[in-house]
Amino acid sequence: MIGAIAGDIIGSVYEWNRIKTKDFPLFQPRCRFTDDTVLTVAVAEAILTDRPYAETLREIGLRYPDSGYGGRFRQWLFDARMGPYDSFGNGSAMRVSPVGWAFNDVETVLAEARRSAEVSHDHPEGVKGAQATALAIFRARTGANKDEIRTEITDRFGYNLTRTLDEIRPSYRFDETCPRTVPEALTAFLESTSFEDAVRNAVSLGGDSDTLACIAGSIAEAYYGEVPPALRAQVKDRLPADLSETTARFCSTFKLSW
């Protein structure tokens, strides 16, 4: 979960100033949390309190109305009567990381990922993006190697994970959909040598940088064991008290480093 938040913050300055290189400062004065962090924390709160995902996403999301939500999700957020809207945007995948940590078998992880997604992103591709991300986190934290993760995600979800970052990068553009974000974020993780390298890989694609880095970072944290302490300190410095408190409770409950 910290990996998702760190990736979001690091990638935030490149969402509208996209780059195609891994050589960049990880944290800058303008780095900030975005909707990716707000909604990740909301999913964590829903899990901790056993409250409905939609209710908790709205409650916490509305505390931070200017965090960068997409247009349709913003409409959903402000209208409690509005149901899911057939979205396959990458918002379902960027907020799902707590599910991969909190549940302890494949079927439950997949079911909870679906539940967390379909309150807003009920298109099959939106659900698939959330499930693939949560499953990759679960497999990474329970000892699967990268080849095993690649094979299972490919077999279950049909994503093409054979391309290299060097093949993807030249023609890749900003895209807010799950089909054009989740496979690329997974590849950024699969080619990485460390947590930091995974985030740098994701940002270097020059796409929806905060969300790519959020997803890649969430899986990398599970695989490499933790977010490095210096990076965690930077995250803590940038989170407001309520988001930090929920994050700390989640980490304490599920034995993550915070």
Secondary structure as GFF3:
##gff-version 3
##sequence-region A 1 258
A	DSSP	alpha_helix	2	11	.	.	.	ID=ss1
A	DSSP	three_ten_helix	12	14	.	.	.	ID=ss2
A	DSSP	alpha_helix	35	49	.	.	.	ID=ss3
A	DSSP	alpha_helix	53	63	.	.	.	ID=ss4
A	DSSP	alpha_helix	71	78	.	.	.	ID=ss5
A	DSSP	alpha_helix	91	94	.	.	.	ID=ss6
A	DSSP	alpha_helix	97	102	.	.	.	ID=ss7
A	DSSP	alpha_helix	106	118	.	.	.	ID=ss8
A	DSSP	alpha_helix	124	141	.	.	.	ID=ss9
A	DSSP	alpha_helix	146	157	.	.	.	ID=ss10
A	DSSP	alpha_helix	165	168	.	.	.	ID=ss11
A	DSSP	three_ten_helix	169	171	.	.	.	ID=ss12
A	DSSP	alpha_helix	182	190	.	.	.	ID=ss13
A	DSSP	alpha_helix	195	203	.	.	.	ID=ss14
A	DSSP	alpha_helix	209	224	.	.	.	ID=ss15
A	DSSP	alpha_helix	229	238	.	.	.	ID=ss16
A	DSSP	alpha_helix	241	254	.	.	.	ID=ss17
###
